[in-house]
């Protein structure tokens, strides 16, 4: 039950932030938060990570769907093994993927908004995807039983 709440909370938080950005900024517009370091910038990302496969919705939707399915299979497998840490990681990754997939299917692009200097612009879902991947890798790297 807690995992379902976590999943829904990640998707909801990401979608709320995206709605606020789309309502408050024009595409390409920025709002400095910490001048010279952090700003909110409304970007319509029509590709995958770092704009790979830009303007190729079939590939981005297909890859995202495949990765979500893989995460769900791994979640079930790890749940059966009792590995709550990995299940938690896969929930974070899958929820971020579902939220970005929802964007692609509903508005035709993924809304990105967090910009640090010249680094890529990203969103809440991306944060959970990356953190979930990093945590899973660290767990697998340092878990003596694996």
C-alpha positions, 0 to 999 in steps of 0.5 A: 500500500505504501508503494502505491502511495509513493508511486501516485505521489511521485506522479502527482507531484510531477504533474502538479509542477508541470501544470504550474510551469505551463500555466505560469511561463511561456515556452522558453521563458525563465524565472531566476530563483538563484541568479547565476545558479538556478532558474525555472525554465519552461522547456518542451522536450520532444525527445528522451534524456538530453533530447535524444530521439527528438521529434520521434514520438514512436521511439520515445513512447516505445522505449519509455513503455518498455522501460516501465514494463521492465521496472514492473517485472523487476519490482515483482521479482524483487518483492518476491525475493524480499528486497524492499530496497530495490522495489523502492528504487523500481517504484521511483523509476517506474513512477517517473517514467509513467509521468513523463509518458503521460506528458508525451501522450497527453500534450505531445512533449515532456515539460522540463523546468529545472535549470542549473547553469548550463546543465540540461533542463529536467523535471521532478520525474527525471529526478526520481528516475535518476535517483532510483537508478543511482540507489539501485546501482549502489545497492547492487554494488555494495550488497554483499548478498548480491 
